[in-house]
Amino acid sequence: MTSRAPMLPADIRTARTEHAKLRDRDFAEKFQISEAQLVAAYVGHGVTRVSAAPDDLMPQICDLGEVMALTRNTSCVIEKVGKYENYHSGQHASMILTEAIDLRFFPRHFVSAFAVERPGDDGPKRSIQIFDAAGDAVHKVHLRPNSNIDAYTQLINKLALEDQSAEQPVEPRKPAEAPKADPEKAEMLRSEWTKMTDTHQFMRLTSKLKMNRLGAYRIAGEPFVRALAPEAVNTMLHAARDQAVEVMIFVGNMGCIEIHGGPIQTLREMGRWQNILDPGFDLHLRRDHIAEVWAVNKPTQRGDAVSVEAFDAEGGLILQVFGRRTEAKDHRPAWNTLVADLESLPVTEPAE
């Protein structure tokens, strides 16, 4: 954001009225404020500050019944309908784990939260919105017509903060970490890669070698990774739909990861966006933001975990897609074949 005199809450509300058709994120970008500052400007006007701590919020959200869970980054939005249940607390990571709502939270990024009520064509629209230190949305919970409104009211009564200021301080947004690799450690990376027994060990491996995910992919080479064209993501989505291969799609930001497990049924392109529009599950992907795509193979005790992973031009992770395994059926063999059939970019020799 450029340095300029901050907009006062009253000025934000006035400008919002004049640009009512803009989405919150687009309005915030246009006026060079954060989305949290936009929401905070309405404190006392249908918006209430509430505790952002997951251990406070999640048990209350579990009482809301059926809701829509929304998580996004700059290039992708995922929306799932279901109930929040099975909350597992953790100092560094927490989770909600159900068949429909599958979430991973990182509490240190839960900096501010608001209960938001706005007028809608069919009555009030209610949501819980959570933001990080930069004022970017970490996660949102949108109530649906059959949600428990009494529980929403109780959430506000129980979690409302004493500070109900309409101004929201924010910190500078941290850019995505640029790809980080050490070609001199490429052989060590490959050697340790073959010893993995769980996908979660990968981040510990790259940290130990002072690399990051994309940097490691760029030097690992086959059979560990394979570079694909940006169009491969769209090809993959169509193939998964056409072949009825169930997938797990991970979309997230620094504070939250939301996961869809199941089939892809309806794909609809709208300009720069590719959209999945299925019952209880929507995904909106900016195809033009995809700069790098990698097919990745990580060994685990339950067999190889094969993924397709897309990154933006700054090196930020947009989404990851894996094959899904359930008690009823293991879709991973079909998924592995699907990924193997995706066309590679021209091969370059990995650094030694």
Helices and strands as residue ranges (DSSP letters): H 9-18, H 24-30, H 35-40, E 47-50, H 54-61, G 62-64, E 66-72, E 76-83, E 87-88, E 94-97, E 102-105, G 107-109, E 112-118, E 125-131, E 137-143, H 149-159, G 183-185, H 186-193, H 201-208, H 213-220, E 225-228, H 232-242, E 247-252, E 256-262, E 267-270, E 273-278, E 281-286, G 287-289, E 292-298, E 305-311, E 317-323, H 332-340
